[in-house]
Amino acid sequence: MKMDIFDHFLPWTELRVNSIDTDQWRLLLSPVAAIKQDQSIPITNLMVLLHTKIYGQCSLKETVHRRVLVRWYQTYAQSIFNLPQLFSLLEGKKANVAKNKKYGFNLIGYDQGRLGLGEDLRSYARLLQQKGISFSIYHIGHLTDKLDFDFKMYYSTQLPYQYSLFFLNPIELQKFVQIFDGELSGFGTTIAVPPWELPKIPDSWFDHLNKFDFIWSISEFVQQAYLSSRGNKSKVEIANPIVIQKTQPHCYKVPRQSRPYTFLYIFDAASYLARKNPTGVINAFIKAFKSGKYDVRLILKVSNTNDSPEWNLVRHLATQDRRIKIIDDSYNEKEMSTLWLKTDCYVSLHRSEGFGRTIAEAVSLGLPVISTNWSGSIDIIGQDNPLNIDYNLVPVDAHQYPWSDEQFWAEPSIDDAADKMLWIVENHNSNDVAELVQNNTARFKTLFDINAKNRTLFNYFE
């Protein structure tokens, strides 16, 4: 039985459902044989398959294990695998897509996901709420779904509005086009908002990207990547991301008192560690403060860790200095706010960013930022920012990132980063730092704040 159809979490369509024959569906929906069925609902083969897809195993020997499986299935599995949509199609209920579309926006993507694309969708939803513009959400599940974002009242598969914004990466967009058999007319005017982190767009992407009416790039860096490609350049517009301020500005921060001066770097280990470059941050911190003269610490807040050699190297490096702390627990918004308020400086030695949302969040909170002077993050803090880190452009190795052929990115200077980390500690109360923060904040409010006036989205308002 070929079950790779469950390897992604995109919408269920008739084409996707029909790739599995009726007998296979009947088997999947049947109760598991030879186990004790002692839970509120029967444990089916489908439940076991989905759990195994994510966790690699599914023990059913003990009552507690069966209880955990059923609870997971009734909550997270419903969201991650879009099961209500699947069961509706299996019952013969076709999606009733609206033909006479009203003015408004259909937001398509990971509304419950704890990842940048999920935050992009939620930010647009909040902006539309603020402006009183009608919108719906076409839910797509994700492994990081936490079910604590209350947008379910907007859920609809009917696509009732004229414009559809797709918050998916280029690979997921390709799969999306395939499961709809290349036909997106039911979505009205289609606008893809795909992130990308390298200076060239692979040619193989344009067969599906050209299915969309417009492509919104999330930074000038990404825009240039699209404009320098063979795609339809008239489709490409720049649309600055919306960054919601989630806690008080940093003037209300937790008093430092006796705690160390704190550097913070937030990253997703699943977004390719070579690109995020946490080892660069660690090495710069150790180099800057090897004398032990200053009371400092570095916090690495990471999600989606694994047992890869790359991540084990990061862990090993972090153990070389007791002032470095790794937090890999899943934090809710309140816990993240507390972490931000105990931070004095944000630092990122990324090799490339399509945008750099955590950098923008740091700026929104009045934190100084030390960051690589290349790629999408330049839109946030400007190319002439004195805390930008020098770099050399180097080829991307094949094992470091997908579609790396003939691509390049920045190799940030550890020495320069260390010098700037030391400088910010020695001058954190100076007028120079206050002016830097003030300039960053003004730029942020003009370009990325929810109240920013010049947004591409506004061109579509009636």
Secondary structure, 3 states (H helix, E strand, C coil): CCCHHHCCCCCCCHHHHCCCCHHHHHHHCCECCCCCCCCCCCCEHHHHHHHHHHHCCCCCCCHHHHHHHHHHHHHHHHHHCCHHHHHHHHCCCCCCCCCCCEEEEEEEECCCCCCHHHHHHHHHHHHHHHHCCCEEEEECCCCCCCCCCCCHHHECCCCCEEEEEEECCHHHHHHHHHHCCCCCHHHCEEEECCCCCCCCCCHHHHHHHCCCCEEEECCHHHHHHHHCCCCCHHHEEECCCCCCCCCCCHHHCCCCCCCCEEEEEEEEHHHCHHHHCHHHHHHHHHHHCCCCCCCEEEEEEEECCCCCHHHHHHHHHHCCCCCEEEECCCCCHHHHHHHHHCCCEEEECCCCCCCCHHHHHHHHCCCCEEEECCCCCHHHHCCCCCCEECEEEEECCCCCCCCCCCCEEEEECHHHHHHHHHHHHHCCCCHHHHHHHHHHHHHHHHHCCCCCCCCHHHHHCC
